[in-house]
Amino acid sequence: MAFLVLLAASVYIFWPSQPEVKIVRMHVKRMQMHTVPIIALDISLLVTLKVRNSDVYSMDFTSLDMAVGYRGKMLGHVKSEHDHLRAWGSSYLQAELELNGVEVLSDVVYMLEDLARGTVPFDTITEVAGWLGLSLFKFPLKVKISCEIVVNRTNQIIIHQNCYPLK
Ligand SMILES: *[C@@H]1O[C@H](CO)[C@@H](O)[C@H](O)[C@H]1NC(C)=O
């Protein structure tokens, strides 16, 4: 009986769980509208992600990719460098998204409205790939989460965030 309890406890402790990925900040560094030759937008975003490792294993990212969209339209990707997370550690990753001349034709009216209102909604899909492991064992790690976030343009604080994992 004691053995079973111990076994169950160690399976619980050593069973790898996925890291928690959260968008902490999305700072709109620059946003500029062009009307000539076509209506286009230059936007530069600074995104801070917090990745929390709740495992006893350390974590190595081989890639972190975040796609940012606006009203269902993809604006671009943010990629992050390799990183190493200690067991039970948290890491902040910062990535910059620089987009020039994004054609927003149909969405330009919404974008102007959102800017005037002071809040801009973005959709993001974040994919984290890497390895979880002790020195001997390695588990492949793959997390994909989708978030809808609403950013306050004045103070760049995320007012609302709704995230769910994707398969
Ligand atoms: C956005 O931030 C500004 C400045 O802190 C604040 O006055 C305003 O109420 C905020 N807007 C929303 C919708 O939270």
The ligand as an SDF file (V2000), in Angstrom:
LIG
                    3D

 14 14  0  0  0  0  0  0  0  0999 V2000
   -6.0960   53.1110  -20.4580 C   0  0  0  0  0  0  0  0  0  0  0  0
   -5.1000   53.7360  -19.7020 O   0  0  0  0  0  0  0  0  0  0  0  0
   -5.3660   55.0830  -19.3760 C   0  0  0  0  0  0  0  0  0  0  0  0
   -4.1530   55.6550  -18.6550 C   0  0  0  0  0  0  0  0  0  0  0  0
   -3.7520   54.8800  -17.5520 O   0  0  0  0  0  0  0  0  0  0  0  0
   -6.6250   55.1660  -18.5400 C   0  0  0  0  0  0  0  0  0  0  0  0
   -6.9140   56.5240  -18.2320 O   0  0  0  0  0  0  0  0  0  0  0  0
   -7.7910   54.5670  -19.3280 C   0  0  0  0  0  0  0  0  0  0  0  0
   -8.9500   54.5420  -18.5520 O   0  0  0  0  0  0  0  0  0  0  0  0
   -7.4490   53.1380  -19.7560 C   0  0  0  0  0  0  0  0  0  0  0  0
   -8.4950   52.6380  -20.6310 N   0  0  0  0  0  0  0  0  0  0  0  0
   -9.1030   51.4730  -20.4320 C   0  0  0  0  0  0  0  0  0  0  0  0
  -10.1840   51.1290  -21.3930 C   0  0  0  0  0  0  0  0  0  0  0  0
   -8.8000   50.7240  -19.5150 O   0  0  0  0  0  0  0  0  0  0  0  0
  1  2  1  0
  1 10  1  0
  2  3  1  0
  3  4  1  0
  3  6  1  0
  4  5  1  0
  6  7  1  0
  6  8  1  0
  8  9  1  0
  8 10  1  0
 10 11  1  0
 11 12  1  0
 12 13  1  0
 12 14  2  0
M  END
$$$$
